[in-house]
Amino acid sequence: MIIYLFDGSFDGLLSAVFDSFARREKPDALLTPDGSLPLFYDLVHQVETDSDKSGRVWRKLTKVITASARAALTSAFLTDNPEFPILALRFISRAVTSPGVSVETDFSDPAVLAVLKECRRVRGEAHRLLQFVRFQKAADGTYFAMIEPIFDVLPFAVNHFADRFSDQPFIIYDRLRDYGYHYDGAELKRVVISSDGYHMQTGLLSEEIMHPQERLFQDLWRAYVKSTAIMERLNPRKQRQDMPVRYWKYLTEMQK
C-alpha cells in the first residue's frame, strides 16, 4: 500500500497529482495531517506543496475538462469526507491522461460521482448559509453575525452579502474555523478576531455593545415570526429538515 501525505490544501492536492506521475506511482490513500495511517503499508511519501507543480497540473486541467467541472472539483474539495482527496487525485489523474475523452460525464467512475456528490453537499451548505445568517447591529453601526457551517463555505457566500449590503459595514465570523470577513462599505477583508468577549463566545451581542434599537428590532422580528405561524400546521420534523438545528442558536427567531 502506498500512502501520500499532504497539507490538506488544494495546491497540495495538485502537487500530489504531479508527484504521482513523476514517481510513477498510484497512491492508495491521500491523507491530511489529521488522517491516521493504516496499520500496514509499504511506502509513505510526504508531498511538498509546490506552486510550480500545482500550476502545471491546473493548466493541464483547464485544457481537458470544462470550467463547470473545475468549479465542481474546487467546491467538492471543501467537503469533510476524508475519502475524497484520493478520489479527487484519481479524477484529476484520469482527466489529464485522457485528452479528448469526456471524463467528467463518465458517471460509472466512482471518482466522478464523488466529485458531483460532494459538490452538491458543499454548495447546499453555502446556500443554507445565505438563508440562515442573522445580523445584529452593534453600537458603532457594524452588523455582526456568527456562523458554524459544516464546510468552509464562507468564501462562497460573503460576496453575496457585500453586494446585498453594499453601504452597510458588517462582520461575518466562522467560529469553527476561527476567521471571518469584515466589510467596511468599500472593501472586503479576511480577519481573525482575538477576543474572549461575550459576543465571541455566544455569537450574540451583549447589551453594552448592542445598538440601542437592536433589541427592539429583534423583539419585532420574533413577534412577526410567531404571528405568521399556524400552530395547527406545525411540523417539527419538516422544520428541522428545512432549517438544520445547527443553525438555531444564532437565529434571532429561535432566541427566547
Salt bridges, closest charged atoms under 4 A:
ASP19 OD2 - HIS45 NE2 2.91
ASP19 OD1 - LYS53 NZ 3.12
GLU25 OE1 - ARG23 NE 2.96
ASP80 OD1 - ARG121 NH2 3.32
ASP106 OD2 - ARG94 NH2 2.76
ASP109 OD2 - ARG94 NH1 2.70
GLU118 OE1 - ARG121 NH1 2.80
GLU125 OE1 - ARG128 NH2 3.04
GLU125 OE1 - ARG246 NH2 2.47
GLU148 OE2 - ARG175 NH1 3.75
GLU148 OE2 - LYS249 NZ 3.06
ASP174 OD2 - ARG177 NH1 2.86
GLU207 OE2 - ARG215 NH2 2.64
ASP219 OD1 - ARG222 NH2 2.77
ASP242 OD1 - LYS238 NZ 3.50
GLU253 OE2 - ARG134 NH2 2.79
